[in-house]
């Protein structure tokens, strides 16, 4: 069922939500919550100029001066900060959370975020439900935010043994109200799978782009590249600092993927050196057959 079915948008599901971090994902959470009438008020906080810009762009109802101030009196907190900032952010807001406040996040890795929440929140950890909306793009910052970003996208929840059932239901309700399809997944399985389907592929594309950029024909490549290179390298325009944090946080699983990739790359290099067409056809064929089975994105 598409999220939001039967939802009366004239009645907010949450009186007030706080969004901590206002880049593409956090800004889109705020924008979607306002556009869909999910919250009576959307309060935002981010360091630097992002919060003021988000307010100017109409993503927020109000800007807070600190994370602790932002969560005061809210029904739901969405943590959308960079991964290294998460432990400090949980520490900062813990004392200001109401007893019934729900918490969720948008981080691309789950085990470290869950550990930080468990360490900082004490008994309130039961009301935290780790989440990963499978949405995004190569653009970043509040200007990239879109209220329709989560429509029909999959959002994975990673509840823990301590998770309160009503908190899980409330967080699931929040994500579906933004348009997402919601499923659940074990946090360790999540990090291993997303190393394979997202984290290492980003690193591999960065490597391809860096190899071209550092080569002697970098400018020619810009002049003559066609759709194939543009399509292959689209995610290479993503935030370098964001993705450095992600792959380091999920280091072991990403390294496992990198070594498998290295094996295949070495086999291609060896086949080229030996002019072994059959070996190339076999490797390319396995790749093409798998790629043909990749489902199209939902409409």
C-alpha positions as CSV (number, residue, x, y, z in Angstrom):
1,X,0.0,0.0,0.0
2,X,1.3,3.4,-0.9
3,X,2.2,5.4,2.2
4,X,-0.2,8.0,3.4
5,X,-3.3,6.1,2.1
6,X,-6.3,7.2,4.1
7,X,-4.4,9.9,5.9
8,X,-6.3,13.1,6.7
9,X,-3.7,15.8,6.0
10,X,-5.7,18.4,7.9
11,X,-4.8,16.7,11.2
12,X,-1.0,16.5,11.9
13,X,0.3,13.2,13.1
14,X,2.9,15.0,15.3
15,X,2.5,18.3,16.9
16,X,6.1,19.2,16.6
17,X,9.2,17.5,15.1
18,X,12.8,18.4,15.2
19,X,15.2,17.7,12.3
20,X,18.9,17.8,13.3
21,X,20.9,18.2,10.1
22,X,19.5,19.9,7.0
23,X,21.4,18.6,4.0
24,X,19.7,16.8,1.2
25,X,18.1,14.1,3.4
26,X,17.3,16.1,6.5
27,X,16.1,19.0,4.4
28,X,13.8,16.7,2.5
29,X,12.5,15.2,5.7
30,X,11.6,18.7,6.8
31,X,10.1,19.7,3.5
32,X,8.0,16.5,3.2
33,X,6.7,16.8,6.7
34,X,5.5,20.4,6.0
35,X,4.2,19.6,2.6
36,X,2.2,16.6,3.7
37,X,0.9,18.1,7.0
38,X,2.7,15.5,9.0
39,X,3.7,17.9,11.8
40,X,2.1,21.0,13.2
41,X,5.5,22.6,13.5
42,X,8.9,21.6,12.0
43,X,11.9,22.9,14.0
44,X,15.4,22.5,12.5
45,X,19.0,22.8,13.6
46,X,22.3,22.5,11.8
47,X,25.6,24.1,12.4
48,X,26.8,26.8,10.0
49,X,24.5,28.5,7.6
50,X,22.4,25.5,6.7
51,X,19.6,26.1,9.2
52,X,19.1,29.8,8.1
53,X,19.1,28.7,4.5
54,X,16.6,26.0,5.2
55,X,14.3,28.5,6.9
56,X,14.7,30.9,4.0
57,X,13.8,28.1,1.5
58,X,10.7,27.3,3.4
59,X,11.8,23.9,4.6
60,X,11.2,24.8,8.3
61,X,8.7,26.6,10.4
62,X,11.4,27.6,12.9
63,X,15.1,27.5,13.4
64,X,16.7,26.6,16.8
65,X,20.0,27.9,18.1
66,X,21.2,24.5,19.3
67,X,20.3,20.8,19.0
68,X,19.3,20.7,22.7
69,X,16.9,23.7,22.1
70,X,15.5,22.1,19.0
71,X,14.3,18.9,20.7
72,X,12.7,20.7,23.7
73,X,9.0,19.7,23.7
74,X,9.0,17.8,20.4
75,X,7.1,14.5,19.7
76,X,9.7,13.2,17.2
77,X,13.4,13.8,16.5
78,X,15.0,13.0,13.2
79,X,18.8,12.9,13.3
80,X,20.3,13.7,9.9
81,X,23.8,14.8,10.8
82,X,27.0,13.3,9.4
83,X,28.0,10.0,10.9
84,X,30.9,11.3,13.0
85,X,28.7,13.9,14.6
86,X,26.1,11.3,15.8
87,X,27.6,10.4,19.2
88,X,28.0,14.0,20.3
89,X,24.5,14.9,19.0
90,X,22.9,12.1,21.0
91,X,24.9,13.3,24.1
92,X,23.7,16.9,23.5
93,X,20.0,16.2,23.2
94,X,19.6,13.3,25.8
95,X,18.8,15.5,28.8
96,X,16.2,17.7,26.8
97,X,14.1,14.9,25.4
98,X,10.6,14.4,26.7
99,X,9.7,11.0,28.1
100,X,7.4,10.2,25.2
101,X,9.6,11.7,22.4
102,X,10.3,9.3,19.5
103,X,13.7,9.3,17.8
104,X,14.9,8.1,14.4
105,X,17.8,8.8,12.0
106,X,18.8,8.6,8.4
107,X,22.3,7.3,8.5
108,X,23.6,5.0,5.8
109,X,25.3,2.8,8.4
110,X,23.4,1.5,11.3
111,X,25.5,-0.3,13.9
112,X,27.6,2.7,15.0
113,X,24.5,4.9,15.2
114,X,22.6,2.3,17.3
115,X,25.7,2.0,19.6
116,X,25.9,5.8,20.0
117,X,22.2,6.0,20.8
118,X,22.3,3.1,23.3
119,X,25.3,4.8,25.1
120,X,23.8,8.2,25.3
121,X,20.0,7.7,25.8
122,X,19.7,5.3,28.7
123,X,16.1,4.2,29.2
124,X,15.1,6.5,26.3
125,X,16.9,4.2,23.9
126,X,13.7,2.1,23.8
127,X,12.1,5.0,21.9
128,X,14.9,5.2,19.2
129,X,14.3,3.4,15.9
130,X,17.2,3.4,13.5
131,X,16.2,4.0,9.9
132,X,17.8,4.3,6.5
133,X,15.7,5.8,3.7
134,X,17.0,4.5,0.4
135,X,16.9,7.9,-1.3
136,X,19.3,10.6,-2.2
137,X,21.3,12.0,-5.0
138,X,24.6,13.5,-6.0
139,X,23.5,17.0,-5.0
140,X,23.8,18.0,-1.4
141,X,22.8,20.8,1.0
142,X,19.5,22.4,1.8
143,X,19.0,23.7,-1.8
144,X,18.9,20.0,-3.0
145,X,16.1,19.1,-0.6
146,X,12.8,17.9,-2.2
147,X,9.4,17.3,-0.5
148,X,8.8,14.3,-2.8
149,X,12.2,12.6,-2.2
150,X,10.7,9.7,-0.2
151,X,7.7,8.9,-2.3
152,X,7.7,5.2,-3.0
153,X,11.3,4.8,-1.8
154,X,12.1,2.0,0.6
155,X,13.0,2.9,4.2
156,X,14.6,0.2,6.3
157,X,14.1,0.2,10.1
158,X,16.5,-1.7,12.4
159,X,14.7,-2.1,15.7
160,X,16.5,-3.7,18.6
161,X,15.5,-6.0,21.4
162,X,14.9,-3.0,23.7
163,X,12.7,-1.1,21.2
164,X,9.3,-0.2,22.5
165,X,6.6,-1.6,20.2
166,X,4.6,1.7,20.2
167,X,7.8,3.6,19.3
168,X,8.4,1.3,16.4
169,X,4.8,1.7,15.3
170,X,5.1,5.5,15.6
171,X,8.4,5.8,13.7
172,X,7.0,3.5,10.9
173,X,3.9,5.7,10.7
174,X,6.2,8.7,10.4
175,X,8.1,7.3,7.4
176,X,5.0,6.0,5.6
177,X,3.4,9.4,6.1
178,X,6.3,10.9,4.1
179,X,5.5,8.5,1.2
180,X,8.0,5.7,1.9
181,X,7.6,2.0,1.8
182,X,8.8,0.6,5.1
183,X,10.5,-2.7,5.9
184,X,12.7,-4.1,8.7
185,X,16.2,-5.4,8.6
186,X,18.9,-6.6,11.1
187,X,21.5,-3.8,11.6
188,X,24.5,-6.0,10.9
189,X,22.9,-7.5,7.7
190,X,22.1,-3.9,6.7
191,X,25.7,-2.7,6.9
192,X,27.0,-5.7,5.0
193,X,24.4,-5.5,2.2
194,X,24.8,-1.7,1.8
195,X,28.6,-2.0,1.6
196,X,27.9,-4.2,-1.5
197,X,25.1,-2.1,-3.1
198,X,26.0,1.4,-2.1
199,X,29.1,2.1,-0.1
200,X,31.7,0.3,-2.2
201,X,30.1,1.3,-5.5
202,X,30.5,4.9,-4.5
203,X,34.1,4.3,-3.7
204,X,34.7,2.5,-7.0
205,X,33.1,5.3,-9.0
206,X,35.2,7.9,-7.1
207,X,38.3,5.8,-8.0
208,X,37.3,5.8,-11.7
209,X,36.7,9.5,-11.7
210,X,40.0,10.2,-9.9
211,X,41.9,8.0,-12.3
212,X,40.5,10.0,-15.2
213,X,41.0,13.4,-13.4
214,X,44.7,12.6,-12.6
215,X,45.4,11.3,-16.0
216,X,47.0,13.1,-19.0
217,X,43.7,13.2,-20.9
218,X,41.4,14.6,-18.2
219,X,40.4,17.7,-20.2
220,X,39.8,15.6,-23.4
221,X,37.6,13.3,-21.3
222,X,35.4,16.3,-20.3
223,X,35.1,17.3,-24.0
224,X,34.4,13.9,-25.5
225,X,32.6,11.9,-22.8
226,X,29.2,10.5,-23.8
227,X,26.2,9.1,-22.0
228,X,28.0,5.9,-21.0
229,X,30.6,7.8,-18.8
230,X,28.0,10.2,-17.5
231,X,25.7,7.4,-16.4
232,X,28.5,5.3,-14.9
233,X,29.9,8.2,-12.9
234,X,26.8,10.1,-11.8
235,X,27.4,9.3,-8.2
236,X,31.0,10.5,-8.5
237,X,29.7,14.0,-8.0
238,X,28.5,13.2,-4.5
239,X,29.8,14.8,-1.3
240,X,33.4,13.6,-0.8
241,X,33.4,14.2,2.9
242,X,30.1,12.5,3.4
243,X,31.2,9.4,1.6
244,X,34.6,9.3,3.2
245,X,32.8,9.1,6.6
246,X,30.4,6.4,5.4
247,X,33.1,4.0,4.0
248,X,35.3,4.5,7.0
249,X,32.4,3.8,9.4
250,X,31.6,0.6,7.5
251,X,35.2,-0.2,6.9
252,X,35.3,-4.0,7.3
253,X,32.4,-4.7,5.1
254,X,33.6,-2.2,2.4
255,X,37.0,-3.8,2.4
256,X,35.5,-7.2,1.8
257,X,33.7,-5.8,-1.2
258,X,36.8,-4.0,-2.4
259,X,38.8,-7.2,-2.3
260,X,36.2,-9.0,-4.4
261,X,36.3,-6.2,-6.9
262,X,40.1,-6.3,-6.9
263,X,39.9,-10.0,-7.8
264,X,37.7,-9.3,-10.8
265,X,39.8,-6.3,-11.9
266,X,43.0,-8.3,-11.7
267,X,41.4,-11.0,-13.9
268,X,40.4,-8.4,-16.5
269,X,43.9,-7.0,-16.5
270,X,45.4,-10.5,-16.8
271,X,43.1,-11.3,-19.7
272,X,44.1,-8.0,-21.5
273,X,47.8,-8.7,-21.0
274,X,47.4,-12.2,-22.4
275,X,44.9,-11.2,-25.1
276,X,42.5,-13.8,-23.7
277,X,39.2,-12.8,-25.4
278,X,37.3,-15.8,-23.9
279,X,38.2,-14.8,-20.3
280,X,37.0,-11.3,-21.0
281,X,33.7,-12.6,-22.5
282,X,33.2,-14.9,-19.5
283,X,33.7,-12.1,-16.9
284,X,31.7,-9.5,-18.9
285,X,28.9,-12.1,-19.5
286,X,28.5,-12.8,-15.8
287,X,28.3,-9.1,-15.1
288,X,25.8,-8.4,-17.9
289,X,23.6,-11.3,-16.9
290,X,23.5,-10.1,-13.3
291,X,22.9,-6.4,-14.4
292,X,20.0,-7.5,-16.6
293,X,18.2,-9.0,-13.5
294,X,18.5,-5.7,-11.5
295,X,14.9,-4.5,-10.9
296,X,13.8,-1.2,-12.3
297,X,13.2,1.5,-9.6
298,X,9.6,1.8,-8.4
299,X,7.5,4.5,-10.1
